[in-house]
Amino acid sequence: MNWVLALCRKKKFSEYLLYGHFVANSLAHLASHHLTEDGIVVSHWDDTCLDRSAIEAMMKAASPDQAALCIQSYSSTSIDYVFRLHSRDRGAPNLAPDQLENAALD
């Protein structure tokens, strides 16, 4: 079986594994990366849907070194919750889809 097809059939496979292997085997790219075992992303990989309070708890639990929030699309978590919470915490314009037109007018 073609290795690409085999990987595409795996639900629990991360592209980060491929990228990590690529970097580890390239001296030029390895020199420009910082190796760490610490996660820089707060992640939700389960297929359970998160509500607003669960997303807020994830954001509050993040360390200062964690730079991103990752919630897998197959969890069916509302992207609207994420946009609203992110905008609120940054003091930024609301990026929720139903608010984009209004933000452009402000």
Helices and strands as residue ranges (DSSP letters): H 3-8, H 15-24, H 27-31, E 41-44, H 52-61, E 68-71, G 73-75, H 79-90, G 97-99, H 100-105
